[in-house]
Amino acid sequence: MREPMEFMLLLWDELDDWTGACRHLAGEVVSEIGAVAAPLTTALLAGTVTAWVLVSHLHPLTGI
């Protein structure tokens, strides 16, 4: 049978491995969301500006 201190150290090491894996996974998820959100945000902003410019030229009262 293992000594209590050895058991606690093994348990602590296992918990540390799991928290490190979870931290890594969370970081990857945030990175992937950022990689997808940035181009979508840029496309949405470009589309909005384009639509605003086109509509402002169609209606003289809403000029730029």
N, C-alpha and C positions, 0 to 999 in steps of 0.2 A: 504494500500500500504506500502511496505517495505521502509525503509530508504535507501538512496544510499549507505551508508557505509555497511549496513547489506547485501545488494545485492552484493557489491564488495567482501565481505568476503566469501559469499556463492559461488560466481563464482571462486574466488581464490582457495577455498577448492576443488571444482569440478575439476579444472585444475590440482591441485596437485595430486588428486586421479588418473586422467588419465595419467599423466606423470609417476607416480609410477607404474601403471600397465604396461605401455609401457616399462619402464626400466626393470621390472621383466621379461616380455616376451622376451626382447632382451637378457637378461642374460641367460634365459633358452635355447634359440636357440643356443647361443654360446656354452653353456655347452653340449648340445646334439650333436652339430657338432664336438666338441672335443672328445666326447665319441665314436663317429663313426670313426673319422679320425685317432685316435691313433692306433687302431688295424689294420686298413687298411694299414697305413704307415708301421707298423711293419711287416705285411705279405708281402708287396711289397719289403721291404728291405731284408727280409729273402730269398725271392724268387730270388732276384737279386744276392745276395751273393752266394746262392746255384748254380745258373746257371753259375756264374763267375768261381766258383771252379771247376765245372764239365767241362766247356769249357777249362779252363787252363790245366787240366789234359789230355784232348784230344789232345791239341796242345802244344807240348813241348816248342815252341818258346815264348809262352805267359805265362810262368811259374809264379808262385806266388812270 
